[in-house]
Amino acid sequence: MPKQKSKGAVKKRFRISKNGKAVCSHPDRGHGHAPFSGETGRRLRRRMVLNKTWSELVRNMIGK
């Protein structure tokens, strides 16, 4: 049976942490940030850690 191809789009957007969780940047980081409060802007700067279920899906798509 052939191997599953890894998804290039997922490789670009996610990385796997040491503990096996998927980490990515927050959405809404493009343009038009004037209405955001300072607290929201700072929060969006941090990385987003996905839960166990999503992390497993991302790991399978990356091929790890």
PDB file of N, CA, C and O in Angstrom:
ATOM      1  N   MET A   1       0.842  -1.183   0.000  1.00  0.00           N
ATOM      2  CA  MET A   1       0.000   0.000   0.000  1.00  0.00           C
ATOM      3  C   MET A   1       0.888   1.248   0.000  1.00  0.00           C
ATOM      4  O   MET A   1       1.842   1.324   0.775  1.00  0.00           O
ATOM      5  N   PRO A   2       0.584   2.232  -0.866  1.00  0.00           N
ATOM      6  CA  PRO A   2       1.441   3.418  -0.932  1.00  0.00           C
ATOM      7  C   PRO A   2       1.308   4.299   0.299  1.00  0.00           C
ATOM      8  O   PRO A   2       0.295   4.273   0.998  1.00  0.00           O
ATOM      9  N   LYS A   3       2.351   5.078   0.548  1.00  0.00           N
ATOM     10  CA  LYS A   3       2.328   6.005   1.681  1.00  0.00           C
ATOM     11  C   LYS A   3       1.414   7.176   1.372  1.00  0.00           C
ATOM     12  O   LYS A   3       1.175   7.511   0.212  1.00  0.00           O
ATOM     13  N   GLN A   4       0.909   7.792   2.429  1.00  0.00           N
ATOM     14  CA  GLN A   4       0.080   8.969   2.266  1.00  0.00           C
ATOM     15  C   GLN A   4       0.970  10.172   1.990  1.00  0.00           C
ATOM     16  O   GLN A   4       1.989  10.365   2.653  1.00  0.00           O
ATOM     17  N   LYS A   5       0.583  10.976   1.013  1.00  0.00           N
ATOM     18  CA  LYS A   5       1.371  12.168   0.718  1.00  0.00           C
ATOM     19  C   LYS A   5       1.171  13.205   1.808  1.00  0.00           C
ATOM     20  O   LYS A   5       0.056  13.392   2.295  1.00  0.00           O
ATOM     21  N   SER A   6       2.246  13.880   2.194  1.00  0.00           N
ATOM     22  CA  SER A   6       2.130  14.939   3.192  1.00  0.00           C
ATOM     23  C   SER A   6       1.594  16.202   2.517  1.00  0.00           C
ATOM     24  O   SER A   6       1.842  16.445   1.336  1.00  0.00           O
ATOM     25  N   LYS A   7       0.871  16.981   3.273  1.00  0.00           N
ATOM     26  CA  LYS A   7       0.221  18.179   2.735  1.00  0.00           C
ATOM     27  C   LYS A   7       1.145  19.383   2.882  1.00  0.00           C
ATOM     28  O   LYS A   7       1.482  19.772   4.000  1.00  0.00           O
ATOM     29  N   GLY A   8       1.552  19.969   1.773  1.00  0.00           N
ATOM     30  CA  GLY A   8       2.472  21.111   1.793  1.00  0.00           C
ATOM     31  C   GLY A   8       1.887  22.335   2.463  1.00  0.00           C
ATOM     32  O   GLY A   8       2.602  23.078   3.135  1.00  0.00           O
ATOM     33  N   ALA A   9       0.577  22.555   2.284  1.00  0.00           N
ATOM     34  CA  ALA A   9      -0.066  23.723   2.883  1.00  0.00           C
ATOM     35  C   ALA A   9      -0.042  23.626   4.406  1.00  0.00           C
ATOM     36  O   ALA A   9       0.109  24.637   5.091  1.00  0.00           O
ATOM     37  N   VAL A  10      -0.190  22.423   4.934  1.00  0.00           N
ATOM     38  CA  VAL A  10      -0.168  22.218   6.376  1.00  0.00           C
ATOM     39  C   VAL A  10       1.250  22.392   6.897  1.00  0.00           C
ATOM     40  O   VAL A  10       1.449  22.949   7.976  1.00  0.00           O
ATOM     41  N   LYS A  11       2.230  21.925   6.148  1.00  0.00           N
ATOM     42  CA  LYS A  11       3.636  22.076   6.559  1.00  0.00           C
ATOM     43  C   LYS A  11       4.001  23.552   6.718  1.00  0.00           C
ATOM     44  O   LYS A  11       4.754  23.923   7.619  1.00  0.00           O
ATOM     45  N   LYS A  12       3.456  24.389   5.828  1.00  0.00           N
ATOM     46  CA  LYS A  12       3.771  25.819   5.867  1.00  0.00           C
ATOM     47  C   LYS A  12       3.153  26.515   7.080  1.00  0.00           C
ATOM     48  O   LYS A  12       3.743  27.441   7.636  1.00  0.00           O
ATOM     49  N   ARG A  13       1.964  26.067   7.486  1.00  0.00           N
ATOM     50  CA  ARG A  13       1.192  26.808   8.472  1.00  0.00           C
ATOM     51  C   ARG A  13       1.303  26.302   9.905  1.00  0.00           C
ATOM     52  O   ARG A  13       0.987  27.028  10.848  1.00  0.00           O
ATOM     53  N   PHE A  14       1.751  25.061  10.070  1.00  0.00           N
ATOM     54  CA  PHE A  14       1.815  24.465  11.404  1.00  0.00           C
ATOM     55  C   PHE A  14       3.195  23.911  11.670  1.00  0.00           C
ATOM     56  O   PHE A  14       3.934  23.576  10.744  1.00  0.00           O
ATOM     57  N   ARG A  15       3.543  23.814  12.962  1.00  0.00           N
ATOM     58  CA  ARG A  15       4.723  23.059  13.359  1.00  0.00           C
ATOM     59  C   ARG A  15       4.349  22.264  14.591  1.00  0.00           C
ATOM     60  O   ARG A  15       3.395  22.600  15.293  1.00  0.00           O
ATOM     61  N   ILE A  16       5.110  21.199  14.854  1.00  0.00           N
ATOM     62  CA  ILE A  16       4.827  20.328  15.980  1.00  0.00           C
ATOM     63  C   ILE A  16       5.778  20.674  17.119  1.00  0.00           C
ATOM     64  O   ILE A  16       6.990  20.745  16.922  1.00  0.00           O
ATOM     65  N   SER A  17       5.224  20.892  18.317  1.00  0.00           N
ATOM     66  CA  SER A  17       6.051  21.230  19.475  1.00  0.00           C
ATOM     67  C   SER A  17       6.733  19.968  20.003  1.00  0.00           C
ATOM     68  O   SER A  17       6.483  18.866  19.515  1.00  0.00           O
ATOM     69  N   LYS A  18       7.593  20.142  21.003  1.00  0.00           N
ATOM     70  CA  LYS A  18       8.299  18.993  21.587  1.00  0.00           C
ATOM     71  C   LYS A  18       7.335  18.000  22.213  1.00  0.00           C
ATOM     72  O   LYS A  18       7.587  16.795  22.215  1.00  0.00           O
ATOM     73  N   ASN A  19       6.231  18.510  22.742  1.00  0.00           N
ATOM     74  CA  ASN A  19       5.245  17.634  23.392  1.00  0.00           C
ATOM     75  C   ASN A  19       4.263  17.016  22.412  1.00  0.00           C
ATOM     76  O   ASN A  19       3.364  16.279  22.818  1.00  0.00           O
ATOM     77  N   GLY A  20       4.424  17.308  21.114  1.00  0.00           N
ATOM     78  CA  GLY A  20       3.562  16.703  20.101  1.00  0.00           C
ATOM     79  C   GLY A  20       2.307  17.492  19.786  1.00  0.00           C
ATOM     80  O   GLY A  20       1.427  16.990  19.087  1.00  0.00           O
ATOM     81  N   LYS A  21       2.203  18.720  20.286  1.00  0.00           N
ATOM     82  CA  LYS A  21       1.041  19.541  19.983  1.00  0.00           C
ATOM     83  C   LYS A  21       1.322  20.388  18.745  1.00  0.00           C
ATOM     84  O   LYS A  21       2.462  20.781  18.497  1.00  0.00           O
ATOM     85  N   ALA A  22       0.282  20.664  17.979  1.00  0.00           N
ATOM     86  CA  ALA A  22       0.420  21.503  16.794  1.00  0.00           C
ATOM     87  C   ALA A  22       0.353  22.971  17.210  1.00  0.00           C
ATOM     88  O   ALA A  22      -0.488  23.355  18.023  1.00  0.00           O
ATOM     89  N   VAL A  23       1.246  23.787  16.647  1.00  0.00           N
ATOM     90  CA  VAL A  23       1.334  25.208  16.983  1.00  0.00           C
ATOM     91  C   VAL A  23       1.226  25.994  15.682  1.00  0.00           C
ATOM     92  O   VAL A  23       1.843  25.637  14.679  1.00  0.00           O
ATOM     93  N   CYS A  24       0.427  27.083  15.707  1.00  0.00           N
ATOM     94  CA  CYS A  24       0.293  27.918  14.516  1.00  0.00           C
ATOM     95  C   CYS A  24       0.037  29.356  14.954  1.00  0.00           C
ATOM     96  O   CYS A  24      -0.144  29.623  16.142  1.00  0.00           O
ATOM     97  N   SER A  25       0.023  30.269  14.008  1.00  0.00           N
ATOM     98  CA  SER A  25      -0.273  31.657  14.345  1.00  0.00           C
ATOM     99  C   SER A  25      -1.780  31.874  14.300  1.00  0.00           C
ATOM    100  O   SER A  25      -2.508  31.118  13.657  1.00  0.00           O
ATOM    101  N   HIS A  26      -2.236  32.907  14.982  1.00  0.00           N
ATOM    102  CA  HIS A  26      -3.660  33.202  15.061  1.00  0.00           C
ATOM    103  C   HIS A  26      -4.183  33.695  13.717  1.00  0.00           C
ATOM    104  O   HIS A  26      -3.433  34.289  12.943  1.00  0.00           O
ATOM    105  N   PRO A  27      -5.466  33.455  13.431  1.00  0.00           N
ATOM    106  CA  PRO A  27      -6.085  34.094  12.269  1.00  0.00           C
ATOM    107  C   PRO A  27      -6.304  35.584  12.537  1.00  0.00           C
ATOM    108  O   PRO A  27      -6.047  36.049  13.647  1.00  0.00           O
ATOM    109  N   ASP A  28      -6.763  36.326  11.560  1.00  0.00           N
ATOM    110  CA  ASP A  28      -7.019  37.772  11.652  1.00  0.00           C
ATOM    111  C   ASP A  28      -5.735  38.568  11.838  1.00  0.00           C
ATOM    112  O   ASP A  28      -5.729  39.554  12.576  1.00  0.00           O
ATOM    113  N   ARG A  29      -4.652  38.166  11.191  1.00  0.00           N
ATOM    114  CA  ARG A  29      -3.390  38.872  11.353  1.00  0.00           C
ATOM    115  C   ARG A  29      -2.986  39.601  10.068  1.00  0.00           C
ATOM    116  O   ARG A  29      -1.824  39.975   9.911  1.00  0.00           O
ATOM    117  N   GLY A  30      -3.923  39.803   9.159  1.00  0.00           N
ATOM    118  CA  GLY A  30      -3.594  40.438   7.896  1.00  0.00           C
ATOM    119  C   GLY A  30      -3.498  41.945   8.005  1.00  0.00           C
ATOM    120  O   GLY A  30      -2.447  42.479   8.359  1.00  0.00           O
ATOM    121  N   HIS A  31      -4.584  42.632   7.704  1.00  0.00           N
ATOM    122  CA  HIS A  31      -4.590  44.097   7.754  1.00  0.00           C
ATOM    123  C   HIS A  31      -5.894  44.553   8.379  1.00  0.00           C
ATOM    124  O   HIS A  31      -6.797  43.747   8.601  1.00  0.00           O
ATOM    125  N   GLY A  32      -5.994  45.848   8.663  1.00  0.00           N
ATOM    126  CA  GLY A  32      -7.205  46.389   9.275  1.00  0.00           C
ATOM    127  C   GLY A  32      -7.255  46.148  10.770  1.00  0.00           C
ATOM    128  O   GLY A  32      -8.273  45.693  11.290  1.00  0.00           O
ATOM    129  N   HIS A  33      -6.156  46.451  11.479  1.00  0.00           N
ATOM    130  CA  HIS A  33      -6.101  46.206  12.913  1.00  0.00           C
ATOM    131  C   HIS A  33      -6.469  47.428  13.752  1.00  0.00           C
ATOM    132  O   HIS A  33      -6.370  47.375  14.978  1.00  0.00           O
ATOM    133  N   ALA A  34      -6.888  48.522  13.127  1.00  0.00           N
ATOM    134  CA  ALA A  34      -7.200  49.736  13.880  1.00  0.00           C
ATOM    135  C   ALA A  34      -8.317  49.524  14.902  1.00  0.00           C
ATOM    136  O   ALA A  34      -8.214  50.053  16.009  1.00  0.00           O
ATOM    137  N   PRO A  35      -9.384  48.775  14.586  1.00  0.00           N
ATOM    138  CA  PRO A  35     -10.444  48.600  15.585  1.00  0.00           C
ATOM    139  C   PRO A  35     -10.050  47.722  16.774  1.00  0.00           C
ATOM    140  O   PRO A  35     -10.733  47.737  17.798  1.00  0.00           O
ATOM    141  N   PHE A  36      -8.968  46.961  16.656  1.00  0.00           N
ATOM    142  CA  PHE A  36      -8.556  46.069  17.745  1.00  0.00           C
ATOM    143  C   PHE A  36      -8.008  46.890  18.909  1.00  0.00           C
ATOM    144  O   PHE A  36      -7.353  47.912  18.707  1.00  0.00           O
ATOM    145  N   SER A  37      -8.281  46.434  20.122  1.00  0.00           N
ATOM    146  CA  SER A  37      -7.659  47.065  21.284  1.00  0.00           C
ATOM    147  C   SER A  37      -6.208  46.595  21.355  1.00  0.00           C
ATOM    148  O   SER A  37      -5.826  45.626  20.698  1.00  0.00           O
ATOM    149  N   GLY A  38      -5.412  47.286  22.155  1.00  0.00           N
ATOM    150  CA  GLY A  38      -4.014  46.899  22.306  1.00  0.00           C
ATOM    151  C   GLY A  38      -3.870  45.492  22.850  1.00  0.00           C
ATOM    152  O   GLY A  38      -2.988  44.738  22.438  1.00  0.00           O
ATOM    153  N   GLU A  39      -4.756  45.143  23.790  1.00  0.00           N
ATOM    154  CA  GLU A  39      -4.708  43.801  24.394  1.00  0.00           C
ATOM    155  C   GLU A  39      -4.956  42.714  23.348  1.00  0.00           C
ATOM    156  O   GLU A  39      -4.279  41.686  23.342  1.00  0.00           O
ATOM    157  N   THR A  40      -5.933  42.948  22.461  1.00  0.00           N
ATOM    158  CA  THR A  40      -6.241  41.985  21.411  1.00  0.00           C
ATOM    159  C   THR A  40      -5.068  41.833  20.461  1.00  0.00           C
ATOM    160  O   THR A  40      -4.713  40.715  20.088  1.00  0.00           O
ATOM    161  N   GLY A  41      -4.464  42.944  20.066  1.00  0.00           N
ATOM    162  CA  GLY A  41      -3.319  42.890  19.155  1.00  0.00           C
ATOM    163  C   GLY A  41      -2.157  42.117  19.742  1.00  0.00           C
ATOM    164  O   GLY A  41      -1.495  41.349  19.044  1.00  0.00           O
ATOM    165  N   ARG A  42      -1.910  42.323  21.028  1.00  0.00           N
ATOM    166  CA  ARG A  42      -0.830  41.586  21.685  1.00  0.00           C
ATOM    167  C   ARG A  42      -1.153  40.102  21.787  1.00  0.00           C
ATOM    168  O   ARG A  42      -0.273  39.253  21.641  1.00  0.00           O
ATOM    169  N   ARG A  43      -2.404  39.803  22.036  1.00  0.00           N
ATOM    170  CA  ARG A  43      -2.808  38.389  22.150  1.00  0.00           C
ATOM    171  C   ARG A  43      -2.669  37.666  20.804  1.00  0.00           C
ATOM    172  O   ARG A  43      -2.282  36.499  20.762  1.00  0.00           O
ATOM    173  N   LEU A  44      -2.984  38.361  19.713  1.00  0.00           N
ATOM    174  CA  LEU A  44      -2.885  37.756  18.384  1.00  0.00           C
ATOM    175  C   LEU A  44      -1.434  37.511  17.968  1.00  0.00           C
ATOM    176  O   LEU A  44      -1.164  36.686  17.095  1.00  0.00           O
ATOM    177  N   ARG A  45      -0.502  38.230  18.599  1.00  0.00           N
ATOM    178  CA  ARG A  45       0.916  38.050  18.285  1.00  0.00           C
ATOM    179  C   ARG A  45       1.441  36.692  18.749  1.00  0.00           C
ATOM    180  O   ARG A  45       2.361  36.131  18.152  1.00  0.00           O
ATOM    181  N   ARG A  46       0.845  36.177  19.817  1.00  0.00           N
ATOM    182  CA  ARG A  46       1.304  34.899  20.376  1.00  0.00           C
ATOM    183  C   ARG A  46       0.867  33.737  19.497  1.00  0.00           C
ATOM    184  O   ARG A  46      -0.039  33.866  18.674  1.00  0.00           O
ATOM    185  N   ARG A  47       1.525  32.609  19.686  1.00  0.00           N
ATOM    186  CA  ARG A  47       1.183  31.409  18.930  1.00  0.00           C
ATOM    187  C   ARG A  47      -0.058  30.745  19.518  1.00  0.00           C
ATOM    188  O   ARG A  47      -0.357  30.890  20.704  1.00  0.00           O
ATOM    189  N   MET A  48      -0.764  30.023  18.674  1.00  0.00           N
ATOM    190  CA  MET A  48      -1.954  29.308  19.090  1.00  0.00           C
ATOM    191  C   MET A  48      -1.599  27.823  19.194  1.00  0.00           C
ATOM    192  O   MET A  48      -1.055  27.249  18.251  1.00  0.00           O
ATOM    193  N   VAL A  49      -1.899  27.208  20.318  1.00  0.00           N
ATOM    194  CA  VAL A  49      -1.631  25.786  20.514  1.00  0.00           C
ATOM    195  C   VAL A  49      -2.946  25.037  20.338  1.00  0.00           C
ATOM    196  O   VAL A  49      -3.926  25.325  21.024  1.00  0.00           O
ATOM    197  N   LEU A  50      -2.965  24.076  19.418  1.00  0.00           N
ATOM    198  CA  LEU A  50      -4.182  23.327  19.145  1.00  0.00           C
ATOM    199  C   LEU A  50      -4.368  22.202  20.157  1.00  0.00           C
ATOM    200  O   LEU A  50      -3.401  21.717  20.743  1.00  0.00           O
ATOM    201  N   ASN A  51      -5.610  21.797  20.354  1.00  0.00           N
ATOM    202  CA  ASN A  51      -5.886  20.737  21.315  1.00  0.00           C
ATOM    203  C   ASN A  51      -5.466  19.375  20.759  1.00  0.00           C
ATOM    204  O   ASN A  51      -4.981  19.283  19.632  1.00  0.00           O
ATOM    205  N   LYS A  52      -5.652  18.326  21.551  1.00  0.00           N
ATOM    206  CA  LYS A  52      -5.147  16.993  21.213  1.00  0.00           C
ATOM    207  C   LYS A  52      -5.739  16.466  19.905  1.00  0.00           C
ATOM    208  O   LYS A  52      -5.015  15.922  19.071  1.00  0.00           O
ATOM    209  N   THR A  53      -7.037  16.623  19.725  1.00  0.00           N
ATOM    210  CA  THR A  53      -7.707  16.094  18.539  1.00  0.00           C
ATOM    211  C   THR A  53      -7.176  16.732  17.264  1.00  0.00           C
ATOM    212  O   THR A  53      -6.839  16.034  16.308  1.00  0.00           O
ATOM    213  N   TRP A  54      -7.101  18.068  17.250  1.00  0.00           N
ATOM    214  CA  TRP A  54      -6.621  18.766  16.059  1.00  0.00           C
ATOM    215  C   TRP A  54      -5.133  18.503  15.842  1.00  0.00           C
ATOM    216  O   TRP A  54      -4.674  18.410  14.703  1.00  0.00           O
ATOM    217  N   SER A  55      -4.386  18.383  16.934  1.00  0.00           N
ATOM    218  CA  SER A  55      -2.957  18.127  16.817  1.00  0.00           C
ATOM    219  C   SER A  55      -2.695  16.788  16.139  1.00  0.00           C
ATOM    220  O   SER A  55      -1.775  16.668  15.330  1.00  0.00           O
ATOM    221  N   GLU A  56      -3.502  15.780  16.465  1.00  0.00           N
ATOM    222  CA  GLU A  56      -3.344  14.471  15.829  1.00  0.00           C
ATOM    223  C   GLU A  56      -3.628  14.554  14.336  1.00  0.00           C
ATOM    224  O   GLU A  56      -2.912  13.957  13.533  1.00  0.00           O
ATOM    225  N   LEU A  57      -4.670  15.294  13.962  1.00  0.00           N
ATOM    226  CA  LEU A  57      -5.007  15.448  12.543  1.00  0.00           C
ATOM    227  C   LEU A  57      -3.878  16.146  11.779  1.00  0.00           C
ATOM    228  O   LEU A  57      -3.499  15.728  10.686  1.00  0.00           O
ATOM    229  N   VAL A  58      -3.357  17.206  12.374  1.00  0.00           N
ATOM    230  CA  VAL A  58      -2.279  17.969  11.727  1.00  0.00           C
ATOM    231  C   VAL A  58      -1.029  17.111  11.598  1.00  0.00           C
ATOM    232  O   VAL A  58      -0.357  17.132  10.566  1.00  0.00           O
ATOM    233  N   ARG A  59      -0.718  16.351  12.656  1.00  0.00           N
ATOM    234  CA  ARG A  59       0.455  15.474  12.617  1.00  0.00           C
ATOM    235  C   ARG A  59       0.350  14.450  11.495  1.00  0.00           C
ATOM    236  O   ARG A  59       1.332  14.176  10.806  1.00  0.00           O
ATOM    237  N   ASN A  60      -0.845  13.884  11.311  1.00  0.00           N
ATOM    238  CA  ASN A  60      -1.048  12.916  10.228  1.00  0.00           C
ATOM    239  C   ASN A  60      -0.867  13.570   8.861  1.00  0.00           C
ATOM    240  O   ASN A  60      -0.297  12.968   7.951  1.00  0.00           O
ATOM    241  N   MET A  61      -1.355  14.807   8.717  1.00  0.00           N
ATOM    242  CA  MET A  61      -1.232  15.500   7.433  1.00  0.00           C
ATOM    243  C   MET A  61       0.213  15.880   7.126  1.00  0.00           C
ATOM    244  O   MET A  61       0.634  15.861   5.970  1.00  0.00           O
ATOM    245  N   ILE A  62       0.975  16.228   8.173  1.00  0.00           N
ATOM    246  CA  ILE A  62       2.379  16.574   7.973  1.00  0.00           C
ATOM    247  C   ILE A  62       3.192  15.316   7.681  1.00  0.00           C
ATOM    248  O   ILE A  62       4.184  15.365   6.955  1.00  0.00           O
ATOM    249  N   GLY A  63       2.770  14.205   8.245  1.00  0.00           N
ATOM    250  CA  GLY A  63       3.477  12.947   8.008  1.00  0.00           C
ATOM    251  C   GLY A  63       4.436  12.587   9.124  1.00  0.00           C
ATOM    252  O   GLY A  63       5.429  11.903   8.880  1.00  0.00           O
ATOM    253  N   LYS A  64       4.164  13.033  10.348  1.00  0.00           N
ATOM    254  CA  LYS A  64       5.027  12.705  11.500  1.00  0.00           C
ATOM    255  C   LYS A  64       4.288  11.799  12.447  1.00  0.00           C
ATOM    256  O   LYS A  64       4.834  11.406  13.478  1.00  0.00           O
TER     257      LYS A  64
END
